[in-house]
């Protein structure tokens, strides 16, 4: 009898993790990792936020803590604090008790249970994702069996900005009850966000066309350094009366990447439907991961519910956001001296930048210069430092002039 697994195919490698593995094996002293989406200090090292260190020390000394199961929906004060961070305490959804949240395994877990609920509880079977978008959006929707996964126009490759006309046209053509996945801020991978005026226009179309918004909120505080400003699109949609989901992640803004700390926030038009939605979410969670982890959510809840610790966290957050802004400006300045006006680098927001480099130029940087970035040209600005900036800028200059002399770059 043949083995059960003899015909299992080798799955394609996940690009960003494959790049990281190559980077680790590389012995070149000039190597730079611009691929993985995690914050790095100016020394190129991961950063445990000081406020997180403080809370972990407090937790280690707290003899009242144990390892009992949390509720299926998660730690109550964590869920509430997450909602208020994203929506604001004065949000009409909060004051009218029309919102709740389910603790999830990072933003990915929040998206997973949100996509599941919409398809299998509400019968929504068409989902729209931006072109380009974070790869897991398509992967999760595909794994759940959505019959139609549509890419809406987002990136204008020629002008390296938002393709707003294409975005609007695709929403206008979307059938009612379509799920529209929106990036709340610091769009991954492009770093390009709609303006407030553009968000208003998008909201008008979605309201008129009866489209369901699902916000992916992975970078609150990372786009501008201002938590309230980065949450503006979500809060505005709430003000306009939308029922919607928001997948919230604390991986980036708390540096809790491996703790998988997320929230699925759901907003209804009626407070009476909240218990029903929550009950169905409990069933999905029970059959997916059964019960959420405690360590990371305890840190987040402790910080957000303590004014002194919250102030310390916001200072840590601004340190990260300001370093990203500094790296954007420095790269722009270095390339300008070399004859390239990369205005898009300082116009874009957040951790990632869609550079406009083509696949051949990216391959040149990886294989010849030991600078690891995705083939799409997306780079993590946190991988740049004051020490490697000259080397990276010179390498990009060589890629642009040797591989393809493109005046728009």
C-alpha positions in Angstrom: 0.0 0.0 0.0 1.3 3.4 -0.9 1.9 5.9 1.9 -1.0 8.3 2.6 1.3 11.3 2.1 3.2 10.3 -1.0 1.3 12.7 -3.2 1.5 15.8 -1.0 3.0 18.6 -3.0 5.7 20.9 -1.6 4.0 24.3 -0.9 5.7 27.4 -2.3 7.9 29.2 0.1 6.6 32.3 1.9 8.7 35.0 0.4 9.3 37.2 3.5 10.4 34.3 5.7 12.5 32.8 2.9 14.3 36.2 2.6 14.9 36.3 6.4 16.4 32.8 6.3 18.7 33.9 3.5 19.7 37.0 5.4 20.6 35.0 8.5 22.8 32.7 6.4 24.5 35.5 4.6 28.0 36.3 6.0 28.5 39.5 4.1 29.3 42.4 6.6 27.2 44.9 4.6 24.0 42.8 4.6 20.7 44.6 5.3 17.3 43.1 6.0 14.5 45.3 4.6 12.0 42.5 4.2 10.5 41.4 7.5 7.8 43.6 8.9 9.1 44.3 12.4 10.4 47.4 14.1 14.2 47.7 14.4 16.3 50.2 16.4 19.1 52.3 14.8 21.4 49.4 15.7 19.3 47.1 13.6 18.0 45.2 16.6 14.5 44.2 17.8 13.2 46.6 20.5 11.3 45.5 23.6 9.4 48.6 24.6 10.5 49.8 28.0 6.9 50.0 29.2 6.5 46.4 28.2 9.6 45.4 30.2 8.1 47.3 33.2 4.8 45.5 33.1 6.4 42.1 32.6 8.5 42.7 35.7 5.3 43.7 37.6 3.5 40.6 36.3 6.4 38.3 37.4 6.1 39.6 40.9 2.3 39.4 41.1 1.4 36.3 43.1 -2.3 36.7 42.4 -1.8 35.8 38.7 -2.4 32.2 37.6 -2.7 30.3 34.4 -6.4 29.6 34.4 -8.4 29.8 31.2 -9.6 33.2 30.1 -13.2 33.5 28.8 -13.5 32.2 25.2 -14.1 35.8 24.0 -11.0 37.0 25.9 -10.0 39.2 28.8 -12.8 41.7 29.4 -10.7 44.7 30.3 -8.4 44.1 27.4 -11.2 43.9 24.9 -12.8 47.1 26.3 -9.5 49.0 26.3 -8.9 47.9 22.7 -12.3 49.2 21.6 -11.8 52.5 23.3 -8.3 52.9 21.9 -9.6 52.5 18.3 -13.0 54.2 18.5 -12.5 56.6 21.4 -14.4 56.6 24.6 -16.9 59.1 23.3 -17.7 57.1 20.2 -21.5 56.7 19.6 -21.0 53.0 19.3 -19.4 52.9 22.8 -21.8 55.2 24.5 -24.8 53.4 23.0 -23.4 49.9 23.7 -23.4 48.9 20.1 -19.9 47.5 20.0 -17.9 44.6 21.5 -14.8 42.7 20.7 -13.4 39.2 20.6 -9.8 38.7 21.6 -7.9 37.1 18.8 -4.5 35.6 17.9 -3.1 38.8 16.5 -4.5 40.7 13.5 -4.4 37.5 11.5 -6.7 35.7 13.9 -9.1 38.6 14.0 -9.3 38.6 10.2 -9.9 34.9 10.2 -12.8 34.9 12.6 -14.2 38.0 10.9 -14.1 36.5 7.4 -15.5 33.3 8.8 -18.5 35.0 10.5 -19.3 37.1 7.4 -19.3 34.1 5.1 -20.8 31.3 7.2 -23.1 33.3 9.4 -24.2 36.2 7.1 -23.8 34.5 3.8 -21.5 37.1 2.3 -19.5 35.4 -0.4 -17.8 38.2 -2.4 -14.8 39.9 -0.8 -12.7 42.8 -2.2 -9.1 43.4 -1.3 -6.8 46.1 -2.5 -4.3 45.6 -5.3 -1.7 45.2 -3.9 -2.4 44.1 -0.3 -1.0 42.0 2.5 -0.9 38.5 1.3 -2.9 36.9 4.1 -6.0 38.8 3.1 -6.3 36.6 -0.1 -5.0 33.5 1.7 -7.6 33.6 4.5 -10.5 34.4 2.2 -9.4 31.6 -0.2 -9.1 29.1 2.7 -12.6 29.9 3.8 -14.0 29.3 0.4 -15.2 32.7 -0.7 -16.5 32.2 -4.2 -15.2 35.5 -5.5 -12.1 37.4 -4.4 -11.8 40.7 -6.2 -8.9 43.1 -6.3 -9.8 46.8 -6.3 -7.5 49.3 -7.8 -5.3 51.0 -5.3 -1.7 51.6 -6.4 -0.9 53.9 -9.4 2.4 52.4 -10.5 3.1 55.2 -13.0 2.6 58.1 -10.5 3.4 56.1 -7.4 0.4 57.3 -5.5 -3.2 56.2 -4.8 -5.3 55.2 -7.8 -8.3 56.9 -6.3 -10.4 57.0 -9.5 -9.9 53.2 -10.0 -10.7 52.6 -6.3 -14.0 54.4 -6.6 -14.9 52.8 -9.9 -14.4 49.3 -8.4 -16.5 50.1 -5.4 -19.2 51.4 -7.7 -19.3 48.1 -9.6 -19.3 45.9 -6.5 -22.5 44.0 -5.9 -24.4 44.7 -2.6 -23.3 42.7 0.4 -19.7 42.6 -0.8 -17.1 42.7 2.0 -14.6 45.5 1.4 -11.3 45.0 3.2 -9.8 48.5 4.0 -6.5 49.4 5.6 -7.2 51.9 8.4 -3.7 53.6 8.0 -0.2 52.9 6.9 -1.4 50.7 4.0 0.6 47.5 3.7 2.5 47.3 1.3 2.3 50.7 -0.3 2.4 53.1 2.6 -0.2 55.2 0.7 -3.4 56.2 2.5 -6.5 58.1 1.3 -7.0 61.7 2.5 -9.9 62.5 4.8 -11.8 63.9 1.9 -11.2 60.7 -0.1 -12.4 58.6 2.8 -15.6 60.6 2.8 -16.2 59.8 -0.8 -15.4 56.1 -0.3 -17.8 56.0 2.6 -20.6 57.6 0.5 -20.2 55.0 -2.2 -20.1 52.1 0.3 -23.2 53.4 2.1 -25.1 53.8 -1.2 -24.0 50.5 -2.6 -24.7 48.5 0.7 -21.1 47.3 1.0 -19.7 46.0 4.3 -16.5 47.6 5.6 -13.9 45.4 7.3 -11.0 47.6 8.5 -7.5 46.0 9.0 -6.0 48.1 11.9 -2.5 46.8 12.3 -0.6 50.1 12.5 -2.4 52.5 14.8 0.2 55.1 15.9 2.7 54.0 13.2 1.4 56.2 10.4 1.7 59.6 12.0 2.7 58.9 15.6 -0.8 60.2 16.7 -3.2 57.4 17.8 -6.3 59.5 17.3 -5.3 60.7 13.8 -4.5 57.2 12.7 -7.9 56.0 13.8 -9.8 58.7 12.0 -11.1 56.6 9.1 -12.6 54.0 11.4 -14.1 56.6 13.7 -15.6 58.5 10.8 -17.3 55.3 9.4 -18.8 54.8 12.9 -20.1 58.4 12.9 -21.7 57.8 9.5 -23.7 54.9 10.9 -21.9 51.9 9.4 -22.2 48.4 10.8 -18.7 46.9 10.4 -15.8 44.9 11.7 -12.3 46.1 12.6 -9.4 43.7 13.0 -7.0 45.2 15.5 -3.4 44.2 16.1 -1.0 45.1 18.9 2.0 43.4 17.3 3.5 46.6 16.0 2.5 49.4 18.3 3.4 47.3 21.4 6.2 45.3 19.8 4.4 42.1 20.9 5.0 40.2 17.6 5.3 36.7 19.0 2.5 37.1 21.7 -0.2 37.2 19.0 -2.3 40.0 20.6 -5.3 41.0 18.5 -9.0 42.0 18.7 -11.9 41.6 16.3 -14.1 44.7 17.0 -17.7 44.5 15.8 -20.1 47.4 15.5 -23.9 47.0 15.1 -26.7 49.4 14.6 -28.5 48.0 17.6 -27.2 47.1 21.1 -29.7 44.2 21.2 -27.8 42.3 18.5 -24.4 42.4 20.3 -25.0 39.3 22.5 -26.1 37.3 19.4 -23.1 38.3 17.4 -20.8 37.5 20.4 -22.4 34.1 20.9 -21.7 33.1 17.3 -18.2 34.4 17.6 -17.7 32.2 20.6 -18.6 29.1 18.5 -16.1 30.1 15.8 -13.3 30.7 18.4 -14.1 27.5 20.3 -13.6 25.4 17.1 -10.5 27.4 16.0 -8.2 28.1 18.9 -10.6 27.3 21.8 -9.2 29.9 24.2 -7.0 32.9 23.9 -3.5 33.4 25.5 -3.1 35.6 28.5 0.4 37.1 28.6 0.3 39.6 25.8 -3.3 40.8 26.4 -2.5 41.3 30.1 0.4 43.6 29.2 -1.8 45.6 26.8 -4.7 45.9 29.2 -2.4 46.9 32.1 -0.9 49.7 30.0 -4.1 51.0 28.4 -5.9 51.1 31.8 -3.2 52.8 33.8 -2.7 56.6 32.9 1.0 56.6 33.9 1.8 53.5 31.9 -0.3 54.7 29.0 1.7 57.9 28.8 5.0 55.9 28.9 3.7 53.7 26.1 2.7 56.7 23.9 6.2 58.1 24.4 7.7 54.7 23.3 5.3 54.7 20.3 6.4 58.2 19.2 10.0 57.0 19.4 9.3 54.3 16.9 7.1 56.5 14.6 9.7 59.3 14.7 12.6 57.0 13.7 10.6 55.8 10.7 10.0 59.4 9.6 13.7 60.1 10.1 14.7 57.1 7.9 12.2 58.2 5.2 13.7 61.7 5.1 17.3 60.5 5.2 16.8 58.1 2.3 15.1 60.8 0.3 18.0 63.2 1.0 20.6 60.6 0.1 19.0 59.7 -3.2 18.3 63.3 -4.1 22.1 63.9 -3.9 22.6 60.9 -6.2 20.2 62.4 -8.7 16.9 60.6 -7.8 13.8 62.4 -6.5 11.9 59.9 -4.6 9.2 62.1 -3.3 7.0 59.1 -2.8 9.2 57.8 0.0 8.4 60.8 2.2 4.7 61.0 1.1 4.1 57.4 2.1 3.3 56.6 5.8 4.1 53.9 8.3 6.5 51.0 8.3 6.5 50.1 4.7 7.4 51.9 1.5 6.5 50.8 -2.1 9.7 51.9 -3.7 8.8 51.4 -7.4 11.8 49.2 -7.9 11.1 46.5 -10.4 11.8 42.8 -10.0 15.2 42.9 -11.8 16.3 45.8 -9.6 15.2 44.0 -6.5 17.1 40.8 -7.6 20.2 42.9 -8.2 20.0 44.4 -4.6 19.4 41.0 -3.1 22.0 38.9 -5.1 24.7 41.5 -5.7 24.4 43.9 -2.8 23.0 41.6 0.0 20.1 44.0 0.6 17.1 41.8 1.2 13.7 43.2 0.1 10.6 41.7 -1.5 10.4 41.3 -5.3 7.5 43.8 -5.3 9.9 46.5 -4.2 8.3 46.8 -0.8 10.8 47.7 2.0 10.6 48.0 5.7 11.8 51.4 6.6 12.9 50.2 10.0 15.6 48.1 8.4 17.4 51.3 7.5 19.7 52.9 10.0 22.0 55.9 10.1 24.9 53.4 9.7 23.7 51.5 6.6 21.9 54.4 4.8 24.9 55.4 2.6 25.4 51.9 1.5 21.7 51.3 0.8 21.3 54.6 -1.1 24.4 53.9 -3.2 23.1 50.4 -4.0 19.7 51.7 -5.0 21.4 54.2 -7.2 23.4 51.5 -8.9 20.3 49.4 -9.4 18.4 52.3 -11.0 21.2 53.3 -13.3 22.6 49.8 -14.1 19.4 47.8 -14.5 17.0 50.4 -15.7 17.3 54.2 -16.0 13.8 55.2 -15.2 13.4 59.1 -14.8 10.3 58.8 -12.6 12.5 57.1 -10.0 
